[in-house]
Amino acid sequence: MSETAAVDAQVRGAAGVPLLAVDGVRKRFGGLTAVKGASFTLAAGEIVGILGPNGAGKTTLFNLLTGFIAPDAGSVKLDGHELKGLAPYRIVNRGLARTFQLTRPFLGMSVLENVLVACLAPRVRHRMASEEHARRILDQVGLREKAASPVEVLPYGDLRRLEIARALATDPRLLLLDEPFAGLGSSEIEPLANLIKRLHREENLTILIIEHKLREFMALVSRVIAMDFGEIIAVGTPAEIVRHPRVIEAYIGRTEGDGAAA
Ligand SMILES: Nc1ncnc2c1ncn2[C@@H]1O[C@H](COP(=O)(O)OP(=O)(O)OP(=O)(O)O)[C@@H](O)[C@H]1O
């Protein structure tokens, strides 16, 4: 068995019935294979991290899971149902929501209105009164007092919370967070990490998270999928991952010889 196949087998072996099953997902951009046959599963209720140096393929993987780009090969199943080929809004409607590295609120609208737009998703529209649902979400993320504020005046930390609120408003089963701590100061990171922990615990939300702030990230997740050059190179607990030779090589080992410094 090749090393990649062995890692794949390890990832597949994760406990529980998979909520998400990613199998052999591949994406090329011209001559560059950004994601090289990624396979892994997430059990319902897990909180898992994706780790990797810049350019490892983490965001591309998120884009492939959420329909923003189409994979060249492989399959992505949520609860056993294929997502490949579905438009992003249909994937949201199946219960998979995401946030983006760069926050992109609807300008010219209030905080509440931004969340109300997400409440238009058919997944929630028929089940809940939108404004009540939106206000409950704002409460959850700590933005209740700012419901009427125009988004333009929100500090960056609150924009990050709004980004999460908009994803939560679609009532996801699986939430993908792309660098939720990016651009935040240390005093803002801990409360946001606590919010993510609370959502995981109280809402029974399954979470997949990309983050570069290693200390906070490792304290948050129970399992880590490490990527490098588009490939899953290791899977394990945070303690196992920081000692894994291929992860160490990915971060510091290439500063000599081949010039591809992490
Ligand atoms: N649309 C695209 N067209 C061409 N190349 C792309 C495209 N999107 C990503 N890439 C390339 O694919 C590789 C993986 O990029 P990706 O953004 O997924 O990495 P990442 O691990 O998320 O990095 P970072 O931590 O810096 O966000 C990079 O070499 C990037 O330049």
The ligand as an ORCA input file, in Angstrom:
! r2SCAN-3c Opt
* xyz 0 1
  N      -8.736     29.314     -9.332
  C      -7.465     28.939     -9.321
  N      -6.730     28.939    -10.450
  C      -5.429     28.544    -10.458
  N      -4.773     28.120     -9.360
  C      -5.448     28.104     -8.201
  C      -6.807     28.518     -8.111
  N      -7.213     28.386     -6.821
  C      -6.152     27.933     -6.132
  N      -5.099     27.765     -6.958
  C      -3.784     27.259     -6.582
  O      -3.996     26.011     -5.930
  C      -3.075     25.853     -4.849
  C      -3.847     25.616     -3.576
  O      -4.474     26.849     -3.213
  P      -5.421     26.976     -1.942
  O      -5.913     28.371     -1.909
  O      -6.415     25.882     -1.949
  O      -4.375     26.715     -0.760
  P      -4.578     26.919      0.799
  O      -4.016     25.710      1.448
  O      -5.986     27.268      1.096
  O      -3.628     28.177      1.069
  P      -3.783     29.398      2.112
  O      -3.491     28.823      3.462
  O      -2.727     30.356      1.654
  O      -5.169     29.939      1.981
  C      -2.214     27.113     -4.821
  O      -1.011     26.833     -5.506
  C      -3.065     28.136     -5.556
  O      -2.267     29.107     -6.179
*
